[in-house]
Amino acid sequence: MPVAISVAATLAFSGLFALVVVRAPWLGVGKHQRAALVVAVLGIVIATTVVLILMGAPVVFGFAHWDWWPSIVTSYFLAMAHRLVGGPYPFYWTPPWIYFFGSLMPLIAFGAIVALAAGYSVRSYARRASVVIMSVALLLLVGFLAAGVYASAATRGGVPL
């Protein structure tokens, strides 16, 4: 349950932050097309960098077996839930690097939602770029949500051994 709560909280907070960044009258970049394009690209860069770091960390630390990826993804989401809502985390039998890198998980949703909102606002200024930005952001967001649903289902009965 803490994983589902942390995923929902991350999506809600990221959505509210994106609305403020893009649509706020005194701060929003929605009326400034070039600035909104920069914000959209920056959001994509943040989200894809975190995904690449999370995928590369098991390779660097020698845990890159196909059988271990589901448990690594679940541990990443457990680390995020522990950081955000104080959920349980298996400190005794998981390597410390999983907790460190799993704490970066909210940045995927944050970057993707900000890029989606800012990319939507530049659709008249840079049509092709906004389509690419919004497509990549939506793909990252759906991937984050799908992995979150999987991790939530895997930890439904408690922390897996």
Rosetta blueprint (number, residue, H / E / L):
1 M L
2 P H
3 V H
4 A H
5 I H
6 S H
7 V H
8 A H
9 A H
10 T H
11 L H
12 A H
13 F H
14 S H
15 G H
16 L H
17 F H
18 A H
19 L H
20 V H
21 V H
22 V H
23 R H
24 A L
25 P L
26 W L
27 L L
28 G L
29 V L
30 G L
31 K L
32 H L
33 Q H
34 R H
35 A H
36 A H
37 L H
38 V H
39 V H
40 A H
41 V H
42 L H
43 G H
44 I H
45 V H
46 I H
47 A H
48 T H
49 T H
50 V H
51 V H
52 L H
53 I H
54 L H
55 M H
56 G H
57 A H
58 P H
59 V H
60 V H
61 F L
62 G L
63 F L
64 A L
65 H L
66 W L
67 D L
68 W L
69 W H
70 P H
71 S H
72 I H
73 V H
74 T H
75 S H
76 Y H
77 F H
78 L H
79 A H
80 M H
81 A H
82 H H
83 R H
84 L H
85 V H
86 G L
87 G L
88 P L
89 Y L
90 P L
91 F L
92 Y L
93 W L
94 T L
95 P L
96 P H
97 W H
98 I H
99 Y H
100 F H
101 F H
102 G H
103 S L
104 L L
105 M L
106 P H
107 L H
108 I H
109 A H
110 F H
111 G H
112 A H
113 I H
114 V H
115 A H
116 L H
117 A H
118 A H
119 G H
120 Y H
121 S H
122 V L
123 R L
124 S L
125 Y L
126 A L
127 R H
128 R H
129 A H
130 S H
131 V H
132 V H
133 I H
134 M H
135 S H
136 V H
137 A H
138 L H
139 L H
140 L H
141 L H
142 V H
143 G H
144 F H
145 L H
146 A H
147 A H
148 G H
149 V H
150 Y H
151 A H
152 S H
153 A H
154 A H
155 T L
156 R L
157 G L
158 G L
159 V L
160 P L
161 L L
